Amino acid sequence: MLKSRHHFSWSKEMNQNQLQVYVQNNTLDEAAAILERERTEAETKGDKRQAALAWNDLGVVYTLLDRTPDARAALEQAQLLFVELGDAAGQGRAVGNLAQLEDRVGNSEAAGALFMQAADLLHEGNAFEDEYTTRKRLSRYYLSRGATMQSLGENARALTVKPNANLWDQFLGWVYALPLKLMGVGG
């Protein structure tokens, strides 16, 4: 995950520090060119995994460049390749990035559904750190739309998968789940 004001799920192929430099120096076009070369090389070699990773990263870079149609196409292609590979975690990352794209362009209904799908795929793929982040985003999504109970539910679910959760996290999970349990809607 890129640690800047942009919180997308990057593959591990392109160095995260390198990505931050591209973002900070406004040289995203250069990043796109590098990723396009990596994608072409992977496709030429028949390496679907590397191609899927490159498509995912390209989708993120295109999103940051406000190339929405290209970003959407790249992320959908990444998702298809991850499905072919049986990689639920990769598919979840691509879907999560697509959710952020849809949210960014104001398509909130699609974004909400995609965030939910991404969280489920990340859980299935045992990508708990990314699932935690996605469920926190989904919680904020619900809260921004006045859906407080759904927001609490997603916060509680996020804390159940949080890597290295401590006692405070467990307590918060209990606090978030309590109103839902009292209303008979939480497990």
Secondary structure, 3 states (H helix, E strand, C coil): CCCCCCCCCCCCCCCHHHHHHHHHCCCHHHHHHHHHHHHHHHHHHCCHHHHHHHHHHHHHHHHHCCCHHHHHHHHHHHHHHHHHHCCHHHHHHHHHHHHHHHHHCCCHHHHHHHHHHHHHHHHHCCCHHHHHHHHHHHHHHHHHCCCHHHHHHHHHHHHHHCCCCCHHHHHHHHHHHHHHHHCCCCC
